[in-house]
Amino acid sequence: MWGSRMALRRLQKIAVAPLSVKEGITSKIQREMSTLQRVYVTRQIPPEGLRILKESGQVQFELWDSDDVPVSRAELLKKVKGVDGLLCVLTEKIDAELLDAAGPNLKVLSTMSVGFDHLSLDELKKRGIRVGYTPEVLTDAVAELTVALLLATSRRLIEATHEAKTGGWGTWRTLWLCGHELANSTVGILGLGRIGVAIAERLAPFKVKKFIYTDVAPRPELARAINAEYVSFDELAKQSDFLAVCCALTPETKEICNKELFSKMKNTSIFINTSRGGVVNQEDLYEALSTGQIAGAGLDVTVPEPLPTNHPLFTLKNCVILPHIASASYTTRNAMSALAANNLLLGLRGEPMIKELKL
Ligand SMILES: O=C(O)[C@H](O)CO
């Protein structure tokens, strides 16, 4: 549905007005509608973002009115034709084909995500399209979920509830379902940004002995906040008892977690990934987990998503897999939708966005 709440209210008033008045109001509305910028929203986003768009009086937008089924590529290619702005989520691939289908009116793309590996940045830049995204508002939720996943994996919570429910719970046993604890451990962070810092801050009270990290270069300001030491990629693999992947997926980080990394890790180590599935070579991870090269893995992200239910990783007791829910709290998803909507409106007005990607 194309919509602007104000226009709708006026249309309701016209329905009860005399004919001459009706004609006057209708043409006024038509004039106003033609000045509104056209936007396509690729998903039923959380209410806060929709409210902002509806009440803006700036845009008329059409929405793919479902959260359960993504808009098909064919439908998306049709719907973007001639729009001024596009608000998307991470399931939509924004590439040359899509931007060509949209045409030259498209000035602003706003993604309701912190990750932007679904966007062809070169193509966007070439066309002068500005890009908004949603960092920071999801940091707390992602860090919280990462800690939950780490504990669920290291203390074997999923296996344990399964045993309790299915009759595996016999007498109290001395080594049954033992895991690995955070106290006195070394936690490694691959890619230190806001989320890595937030994870470390939450883990510190568990009496972690040492935080280490690696990145393309040292990040002293962030590292200072958590007293983390910069180490090489090799040292990160060798020293970490828990290794949390927090880096963005780029051509440089694609499958950076592969057999070379796993072979250097301790066989008591836990590997956690809440960034993007593409940073991991899943065949190598399966091998490392099934041969006991590492102790366990907790994954919130995979390739593909959803991961087919017959995927070998699902057969492993020491692999906990979540369906990409790191930012899934009501507060955070609403904040992401609001930020995405505001970025879009600001961009369309030619003003600086709240969070804009430098292309
Ligand atoms: O990129 C993102 O925003 C997360 O993966 C989903 O919240």
The ligand as an SDF file (V2000), in Angstrom:
LIG
                    3D

  7  6  0  0  0  0  0  0  0  0999 V2000
   23.8830   -6.7090   10.6430 O   0  0  0  0  0  0  0  0  0  0  0  0
   23.0590   -6.7250   11.5460 C   0  0  0  0  0  0  0  0  0  0  0  0
   22.4110   -5.7120   11.8570 O   0  0  0  0  0  0  0  0  0  0  0  0
   22.8190   -7.9730   12.3210 C   0  0  0  0  0  0  0  0  0  0  0  0
   23.4410   -9.0550   11.7930 O   0  0  0  0  0  0  0  0  0  0  0  0
   21.3370   -8.2340   12.4730 C   0  0  0  0  0  0  0  0  0  0  0  0
   20.8910   -7.3970   13.4100 O   0  0  0  0  0  0  0  0  0  0  0  0
  1  2  2  0
  2  3  1  0
  2  4  1  0
  4  5  1  0
  4  6  1  0
  6  7  1  0
M  END
$$$$
